[in-house]
Amino acid sequence: MTDDRERADAVYTALLERAGERWVQPRKERTARILELLDDPQKNYRVVHITGTNGKTSTARMIESLLRAHGLRTGLFTSPHLERFTERILIDGEPIPDAAVADAWDEVEPFIAIVDAELEASGDAPLTFFELLTVLAFVAASDTPVDVLVLEVGMGGSWDSTNTADGDVAVITPIAMDHADRLGDTIDKIAEVKSGIIKPGAYVVSAEQPDAAAEVIRRAAAENTATLAVAGSEFGVAEHKLAVGGQQVSISGLAGRYDDEYVPLYGAHQAHNAALAVAAVEALIGGGERKIPADIVTQGLSEATSPGRLQLIGIAPTVLVDAAHNPHGAAALARALHDYFDFDEWGVVLGVLADKDAAGIVEQLAPRAAHIFATVPQSDRSTDADAVADAAEHFGVSVTVHPHLDDAARTAREWAAESARRAVIIAGSIVLAGEALSLAADEQWKEEGV
């Protein structure tokens, strides 16, 4: 008999045979069609829908943790994964069991051929990896069943597959330039696509935004008679300070203040993500008018995790990994390295995908980088390491080129081991972050020094 892990791995193999995750068309109709055949499972629970450029996954995970602390059954759908695809669908804070994801696929699979045939008849391409993964998540959440699904967009918003669900709360993290070839070449165009997740009568909570994005969000909320709350006005971070393993945060919420809450994540950006998460939960649970009980906030925030985001993966020397993969994320990483860690020199192992702004990432990290170890993520979409090295040289940073992460990481760790004032950060790609987590576990970086 085939075991559950083999069944789940077979699901992922079937998904990989589809057009890739980055193969995107601006529409959601074909996802809606297969969901219709499945009796619209995405309508069986409440939904918190999250878009933005950076901070989506961390914010989503904090929202999920706060909801779970309320005693609610939760689902969480995020992307991409770091090590195994079941990480993308969490049930009550844990990766979906192999049996559950395989059983959900068994429900979905009979309808795939029907929709593919309809698409072919109309001259359209078959269902894609991400479209089917989204459907799988909706079915799995319905089968559990969950009370609330916290749902992160794959890309953009208005035409994303996830937008087949109706979000009771729309959460918009900071918007910056990213995926300009697909979402638009200006902030307002990108904001237009992302604000497409706002549904009639919904509650919208938004991070502070550039003026152009803020105006688009205000207009979209008004057009949908949605209630809008914006960080820095209706809610926000009152104070944050360094604490062991993270930070202490005081948050002014929509319905009250929450003082000295522990968040086990580094960086001022994570404090702002926490405030956004609290506001989103206030909006969902009490329409923004009922304060969350103090013990629930304490539990929800203190138990929140965000793998691959300033995560410690090695000691002697210290090695961190961060999924920063665009200039906005790299800027937040650079600030956190300066504000939250007491090292004089950082070695940066950097690998970037081809559709990302490698030069912009290097520019943001350059002030913190004593040396860049340019490498290549294991992806057919990777930027050549020489291109990363050229950017490093342009910004005056010492650099060496390494064709594989294991070589780059070994060299960086040896460099850092020469002084107690040195540490290593691995960044530039979520793909690279996942590789680093696996490599650190295999080589036991937390148990053994260089």
C-alpha positions as CSV (number, residue, x, y, z in Angstrom):
1,M,0.0,0.0,0.0
2,T,1.3,3.4,-0.9
3,D,2.1,5.5,2.2
4,D,0.7,9.0,2.7
5,R,4.0,10.7,2.1
6,E,4.3,9.0,-1.3
7,R,0.7,10.0,-2.1
8,A,1.4,13.7,-1.2
9,D,4.7,13.7,-3.2
10,A,2.7,12.4,-6.2
11,V,0.4,15.4,-5.8
12,Y,3.4,17.7,-6.0
13,T,4.8,15.9,-9.0
14,A,1.4,16.3,-10.8
15,L,1.4,20.0,-10.0
16,L,4.9,20.4,-11.4
17,E,3.8,19.0,-14.7
18,R,1.6,22.1,-15.1
19,A,2.7,25.5,-16.3
20,G,5.0,26.9,-13.7
21,E,4.2,29.1,-10.7
22,R,5.4,32.2,-12.5
23,W,3.4,31.6,-15.6
24,V,0.7,34.1,-14.9
25,Q,-2.3,35.4,-16.9
26,P,-4.4,38.3,-15.7
27,R,-7.6,36.4,-15.0
28,K,-9.2,34.2,-12.4
29,E,-12.1,32.8,-14.4
30,R,-10.7,29.3,-14.9
31,T,-10.0,28.9,-11.2
32,A,-13.6,30.0,-10.5
33,R,-14.8,27.4,-13.0
34,I,-13.2,24.4,-11.3
35,L,-14.3,25.7,-7.9
36,E,-17.8,25.9,-9.2
37,L,-17.7,22.2,-10.1
38,L,-16.5,21.5,-6.6
39,D,-19.4,23.4,-5.1
40,D,-17.3,26.5,-4.2
41,P,-15.5,25.2,-1.1
42,Q,-14.0,28.7,-0.6
43,K,-17.4,29.9,0.6
44,N,-17.4,27.6,3.6
45,Y,-15.4,29.7,6.0
46,R,-14.4,33.3,6.7
47,V,-11.4,34.7,4.9
48,V,-8.7,37.2,5.7
49,H,-7.1,38.0,2.3
50,I,-3.6,39.5,2.2
51,T,-1.7,41.3,-0.5
52,G,1.2,43.8,-0.8
53,T,4.8,43.7,-1.9
54,N,6.7,42.8,1.3
55,G,5.7,41.3,4.7
56,K,2.7,39.3,3.4
57,T,3.8,35.9,4.8
58,S,5.0,37.2,8.2
59,T,1.8,39.2,8.6
60,A,-0.3,36.3,7.5
61,R,1.4,34.0,10.1
62,M,0.8,36.5,12.9
63,I,-2.9,36.8,12.0
64,E,-3.2,33.0,11.9
65,S,-1.5,32.7,15.3
66,L,-3.8,35.4,16.8
67,L,-6.9,33.7,15.5
68,R,-5.8,30.3,16.7
69,A,-5.2,31.9,20.2
70,H,-8.9,32.8,20.0
71,G,-9.7,29.1,19.9
72,L,-10.7,29.2,16.2
73,R,-9.8,26.4,13.8
74,T,-7.5,28.0,11.2
75,G,-6.1,27.5,7.8
76,L,-3.2,29.4,6.3
77,F,-2.3,29.5,2.6
78,T,1.0,31.2,1.7
79,S,3.6,30.9,-1.0
80,P,6.2,29.9,-2.0
81,H,7.5,27.2,0.3
82,L,11.0,26.9,1.7
83,E,11.6,23.1,1.8
84,R,8.4,21.1,1.2
85,F,5.1,22.2,-0.6
86,T,2.9,21.1,2.3
87,E,4.3,24.2,4.2
88,R,2.1,26.3,2.0
89,I,-1.1,24.9,3.5
90,L,-1.2,25.0,7.3
91,I,-4.0,23.6,9.4
92,D,-4.0,24.9,13.0
93,G,-0.5,26.2,12.6
94,E,1.0,22.9,11.2
95,P,1.8,21.8,7.6
96,I,-1.2,20.0,6.3
97,P,-0.9,16.2,6.9
98,D,0.2,14.2,3.8
99,A,-3.0,12.1,3.9
100,A,-5.2,15.3,4.0
101,V,-3.5,16.9,1.0
102,A,-3.7,13.7,-1.0
103,D,-7.3,13.2,-0.1
104,A,-8.1,16.7,-1.2
105,W,-6.3,16.1,-4.5
106,D,-8.4,13.0,-5.0
107,E,-11.5,15.3,-4.8
108,V,-10.1,17.8,-7.3
109,E,-8.5,15.6,-9.9
110,P,-11.7,14.3,-11.6
111,F,-12.6,17.9,-12.5
112,I,-9.3,18.9,-13.9
113,A,-9.7,17.2,-17.2
114,I,-13.2,18.7,-17.6
115,V,-11.9,22.3,-17.2
116,D,-8.8,21.6,-19.3
117,A,-11.0,20.4,-22.1
118,E,-13.2,23.5,-21.9
119,L,-10.1,25.7,-21.9
120,E,-8.7,23.8,-24.9
121,A,-12.0,24.2,-26.8
122,S,-11.8,28.0,-26.2
123,G,-8.2,28.2,-27.4
124,D,-6.9,28.6,-23.8
125,A,-4.0,27.0,-21.9
126,P,-4.7,24.3,-19.3
127,L,-4.9,24.9,-15.6
128,T,-1.6,25.9,-14.1
129,F,0.4,24.9,-11.0
130,F,-0.7,27.9,-8.9
131,E,-4.3,27.7,-10.0
132,L,-4.6,24.1,-8.9
133,L,-2.6,24.6,-5.7
134,T,-5.1,27.4,-4.8
135,V,-8.0,25.1,-5.5
136,L,-6.3,22.3,-3.4
137,A,-5.9,24.7,-0.5
138,F,-9.6,25.7,-0.6
139,V,-10.8,22.1,-0.7
140,A,-8.4,21.1,2.1
141,A,-9.6,24.0,4.3
142,S,-13.2,23.1,3.7
143,D,-12.6,19.4,4.4
144,T,-11.0,20.1,7.8
145,P,-13.1,22.2,8.2
146,V,-11.6,25.6,9.3
147,D,-13.4,28.6,10.8
148,V,-11.1,31.1,9.1
149,L,-8.7,30.8,6.2
150,V,-5.8,33.3,6.1
151,L,-5.1,33.7,2.4
152,E,-2.0,35.2,0.9
153,V,-2.2,36.2,-2.8
154,G,0.2,34.6,-5.2
155,M,0.8,37.7,-7.3
156,G,-1.0,41.0,-7.4
157,G,-4.6,40.7,-6.3
158,S,-7.5,41.4,-8.7
159,W,-6.8,38.6,-11.1
160,D,-4.9,36.3,-8.8
161,S,-6.4,32.8,-8.3
162,T,-6.9,33.4,-4.6
163,N,-9.3,36.3,-5.5
164,T,-12.0,33.7,-6.2
165,A,-12.5,33.9,-2.4
166,D,-14.4,36.8,-0.8
167,G,-12.3,38.3,1.9
168,D,-14.2,39.5,5.0
169,V,-11.0,41.5,5.7
170,A,-8.5,42.7,3.1
171,V,-5.0,43.3,4.4
172,I,-2.6,45.4,2.4
173,T,1.1,45.3,3.4
174,P,3.5,48.0,2.1
175,I,3.4,48.4,-1.6
176,A,6.6,48.9,-3.6
177,M,8.0,48.2,-7.1
178,D,8.1,44.5,-7.8
179,H,6.9,42.3,-10.7
180,A,6.7,45.5,-12.8
181,D,6.4,43.4,-16.0
182,R,3.2,41.9,-14.8
183,L,1.7,44.3,-12.3
184,G,2.6,47.7,-13.8
185,D,5.6,50.0,-14.0
186,T,4.3,52.6,-11.5
187,I,3.2,52.4,-7.8
188,D,-0.3,53.4,-8.6
189,K,-0.7,50.7,-11.3
190,I,0.6,48.1,-8.9
191,A,-1.7,49.4,-6.2
192,E,-4.7,49.2,-8.6
193,V,-4.1,45.4,-9.1
194,K,-3.5,44.8,-5.4
195,S,-6.5,46.7,-4.2
196,G,-8.6,44.4,-6.4
197,I,-8.9,42.0,-3.4
198,I,-11.2,44.5,-1.7
199,K,-14.8,43.1,-1.7
200,P,-18.1,45.0,-1.2
201,G,-18.7,45.7,2.4
202,A,-15.4,44.3,3.6
203,Y,-13.0,45.8,6.2
204,V,-9.7,46.9,4.8
205,V,-6.6,47.4,6.9
206,S,-3.6,48.9,5.2
207,A,0.0,49.6,6.1
208,E,1.3,53.1,5.6
209,Q,1.7,53.5,1.8
210,P,3.3,55.8,-0.7
211,D,0.9,58.6,-1.6
212,A,0.1,57.1,-5.0
213,A,-0.8,53.8,-3.6
214,A,-2.7,55.3,-0.7
215,E,-5.0,57.2,-3.1
216,V,-5.8,54.1,-5.1
217,I,-6.6,52.1,-1.9
218,R,-8.9,54.9,-0.6
219,R,-10.7,55.0,-3.9
220,A,-11.1,51.2,-4.1
221,A,-12.5,51.1,-0.6
222,A,-15.0,53.8,-1.3
223,E,-16.2,52.2,-4.5
224,N,-16.8,49.0,-2.5
225,T,-18.4,50.7,0.5
226,A,-15.6,49.1,2.5
227,T,-14.4,50.3,5.9
228,L,-10.8,51.4,5.6
229,A,-8.2,51.7,8.5
230,V,-4.7,52.8,7.7
231,A,-1.6,52.4,9.8
232,G,-0.3,55.7,11.2
233,S,-3.8,57.0,11.5
234,E,-6.3,54.5,12.9
235,F,-3.7,52.1,14.3
236,G,0.0,51.5,14.5
237,V,3.2,50.8,16.5
238,A,3.4,53.0,19.6
239,E,6.8,51.7,20.6
240,H,9.2,48.8,20.0
241,K,12.5,47.9,21.6
242,L,15.0,45.1,21.4
243,A,14.3,41.9,23.5
244,V,16.1,38.6,23.7
245,G,15.1,36.6,20.6
246,G,13.0,39.4,19.2
247,Q,11.3,42.6,20.4
248,Q,8.8,44.2,22.8
249,V,6.1,46.0,21.0
250,S,3.3,48.4,22.1
251,I,0.5,48.6,19.6
252,S,-2.3,51.1,19.3
253,G,-5.0,49.0,17.8
254,L,-8.4,49.9,16.3
255,A,-10.2,49.2,19.6
256,G,-7.5,49.6,22.2
257,R,-3.9,49.6,23.2
258,Y,-1.7,46.5,23.7
259,D,1.4,47.3,25.7
260,D,4.8,45.5,25.9
261,E,3.8,42.4,23.9
262,Y,6.6,40.1,22.9
263,V,7.2,39.3,19.2
264,P,9.9,36.7,18.6
265,L,10.9,38.3,15.3
266,Y,13.6,40.8,14.5
267,G,13.3,44.1,12.7
268,A,11.1,47.3,12.9
269,H,9.2,46.0,9.9
270,Q,8.0,43.0,12.0
271,A,6.7,45.4,14.6
272,H,4.6,47.1,11.9
273,N,3.5,43.7,10.6
274,A,2.4,42.8,14.1
275,A,0.3,46.0,14.3
276,L,-1.2,45.2,10.9
277,A,-2.1,41.7,12.1
278,V,-3.7,42.9,15.3
279,A,-5.8,45.4,13.4
280,A,-6.9,42.7,10.9
281,V,-8.0,40.4,13.8
282,E,-9.8,43.3,15.5
283,A,-11.6,43.9,12.2
284,L,-12.6,40.3,11.7
285,I,-13.6,39.4,15.3
286,G,-15.3,42.6,16.4
287,G,-15.6,44.9,13.4
288,G,-12.8,47.0,14.8
289,E,-14.8,47.9,17.8
290,R,-13.9,45.2,20.3
291,K,-10.5,44.9,21.9
292,I,-8.8,41.6,21.8
293,P,-8.4,40.1,25.3
294,A,-4.9,40.7,26.5
295,D,-4.0,37.0,27.1
296,I,-5.0,36.2,23.5
297,V,-2.8,38.9,22.1
298,T,0.1,37.8,24.3
299,Q,-0.3,34.2,23.2
300,G,-0.9,34.9,19.5
301,L,2.1,37.2,19.0
302,S,4.5,35.4,21.3
303,E,3.9,32.1,19.5
304,A,4.1,33.6,15.9
305,T,6.8,32.3,13.7
306,S,8.0,33.3,10.3
307,P,10.5,30.7,8.9
308,G,13.2,32.2,6.6
309,R,12.7,35.7,7.9
310,L,15.9,36.7,9.9
311,Q,16.0,33.2,11.2
312,L,19.0,32.0,13.1
313,I,20.3,28.8,11.5
314,G,23.9,28.6,12.7
315,I,26.1,29.4,15.7
316,A,29.9,29.6,16.0
317,P,29.8,31.5,13.7
318,T,26.3,33.1,13.7
319,V,24.4,32.6,10.5
320,L,21.0,34.1,9.7
321,V,18.8,33.5,6.7
322,D,16.3,36.0,5.3
323,A,14.0,35.8,2.3
324,A,14.5,39.4,1.2
325,H,14.2,39.3,-2.6
326,N,13.6,42.8,-3.7
327,P,15.1,46.2,-2.8
328,H,12.3,47.1,-0.3
329,G,12.8,43.8,1.6
330,A,16.6,44.3,1.4
331,A,16.3,47.7,2.9
332,A,14.3,46.3,5.8
333,L,16.9,43.6,6.3
334,A,19.7,46.1,6.3
335,R,18.0,48.2,9.0
336,A,17.4,45.1,11.1
337,L,21.0,44.0,10.9
338,H,22.1,47.4,12.1
339,D,19.5,47.8,14.8
340,Y,19.1,44.4,16.3
341,F,22.5,42.7,16.1
342,D,25.9,43.6,17.6
343,F,28.3,42.6,14.9
344,D,30.9,44.8,13.2
345,E,31.1,42.9,9.9
346,W,28.5,41.0,7.9
347,G,29.3,38.5,5.2
348,V,26.4,38.4,2.8
349,V,25.8,35.2,0.8
350,L,23.6,36.5,-2.0
351,G,21.7,34.7,-4.8
352,V,19.0,36.4,-6.8
353,L,16.4,35.2,-9.3
354,A,16.4,36.7,-12.8
355,D,13.1,38.6,-12.5
356,K,14.4,40.5,-9.5
357,D,16.3,43.7,-9.2
358,A,19.8,42.4,-8.2
359,A,21.5,45.8,-8.4
360,G,18.8,47.3,-6.2
361,I,19.1,44.5,-3.6
362,V,22.9,44.9,-3.5
363,E,22.6,48.7,-3.2
364,Q,20.4,48.3,-0.1
365,L,22.7,45.7,1.5
366,A,26.0,47.4,0.6
367,P,26.3,49.6,3.7
368,R,26.1,46.5,5.9
369,A,28.2,44.1,3.8
370,A,31.9,43.7,4.5
371,H,32.0,41.0,1.8
372,I,29.5,39.5,-0.6
373,F,29.7,35.8,-1.5
374,A,27.8,35.8,-4.8
375,T,26.1,32.6,-5.6
376,V,23.2,31.0,-7.6
377,P,19.8,29.6,-6.2
378,Q,18.9,26.2,-7.6
379,S,16.3,27.5,-10.1
380,D,16.2,27.9,-13.9
381,R,15.3,31.5,-13.2
382,S,18.4,32.4,-11.4
383,T,20.6,35.4,-12.1
384,D,24.2,34.5,-12.9
385,A,26.5,34.9,-9.9
386,D,28.7,37.1,-12.0
387,A,25.9,39.6,-12.4
388,V,25.5,39.8,-8.6
389,A,29.3,40.2,-8.3
390,D,29.3,43.1,-10.9
391,A,26.6,44.9,-8.8
392,A,28.7,44.4,-5.7
393,E,31.8,45.8,-7.3
394,H,29.7,48.8,-8.6
395,F,28.7,49.6,-5.1
396,G,32.3,49.2,-3.8
397,V,31.8,45.9,-1.9
398,S,34.4,43.2,-1.7
399,V,33.0,40.1,-3.5
400,T,33.9,36.6,-4.5
401,V,31.9,34.3,-6.9
402,H,30.7,30.8,-5.9
403,P,28.7,28.6,-8.3
404,H,26.8,26.7,-5.5
405,L,25.4,27.6,-2.1
406,D,27.4,25.0,-0.3
407,D,30.7,26.5,-1.4
408,A,29.5,30.1,-0.8
409,A,28.2,29.2,2.7
410,R,31.3,27.2,3.7
411,T,33.6,30.1,2.6
412,A,31.4,32.7,4.3
413,R,31.4,30.7,7.6
414,E,35.1,30.2,7.5
415,W,35.5,34.0,6.9
416,A,33.2,34.8,9.8
417,A,34.9,32.3,12.2
418,E,38.1,34.4,12.0
419,S,36.5,37.0,14.3
420,A,33.9,37.0,17.0
421,R,32.7,40.4,15.5
422,R,31.7,38.8,12.2
423,A,28.4,37.0,11.2
424,V,26.8,35.7,8.0
425,I,23.4,36.5,6.4
426,I,22.1,34.4,3.5
427,A,19.6,36.4,1.4
428,G,18.3,37.4,-2.0
429,S,15.8,34.7,-2.8
430,I,13.2,32.5,-1.1
431,V,14.6,29.6,-3.1
432,L,18.0,30.2,-1.7
433,A,16.6,30.6,1.8
434,G,15.0,27.1,1.6
435,E,18.3,25.7,0.4
436,A,20.1,27.3,3.3
437,L,17.7,25.8,5.8
438,S,18.2,22.3,4.5
439,L,22.0,22.8,4.3
440,A,22.2,24.1,7.8
441,A,20.2,21.1,9.1
442,D,22.2,18.6,7.2
443,E,25.5,20.1,8.3
444,Q,24.3,20.8,11.8
445,W,25.4,24.4,11.9
446,K,23.7,24.9,15.3
447,E,25.5,22.0,16.8
448,E,29.0,22.3,15.4
449,G,31.3,25.3,14.7
450,V,33.4,25.7,11.7
